[in-house]
Amino acid sequence: MLKSRSFYALWTTFVIGTIIGLMAIAISGPVAEELINLDSTAASIYVSLFAIFNGIGRPIFGALTDKFKPKKTAVISFSMIILASFLMIINDSANQILYFISFSIFWLNLGGWLAIAPAATSYFFGKENYSRNYGYLFTAYGVGAVIGNIFSGQIRDILGSYQYVFYPTLIIAALGIIIAVFFLNKDRKKTAEIN
């Protein structure tokens, strides 16, 4: 598996999904207060609602991965993240509806990647050694968690607002689509051996 190009494509896309998802979780409340002008109580209510989307993202994206395979599902996920980022970029009037839609999508997709990644591991590398293989892949989650939390905080500190976080999320989600389209494929040699 570690010699397979598809592993590194999957690992990288999982890192991207995790960076964006965990970053969104970390800044949901502060963004509500800073950009949407909500008080801390209202922000907490929104965050509680977003958690529901994180939970339902897993069965939804699990079903999508079974139906469309990992590549198409990754493209769907990153396309949704681009939409969510764009909605926050254009939300310059503190619109609560755009905020709710955007962050619901971010949270949904973090849950989604926790379904896409294990299903894709099985799809690309089979059931043999699945636990060990997914263990290697899951290191992407840790890397994404560290980068995501540093990333949003640094942008806020340097540029003075969370508004600027959504430009890089849009760009790295577009990078995720490129990686998925060109590299998230079954290794031909491995497929030939299985057949």
Summary of the structure (lengths in Angstrom):
residues: 195
radius of gyration: 17.2
end to end distance: 17.0
largest distance: 59.0
contacts: 684
relative contact order: 0.22
helix: 87%
strand: 0%
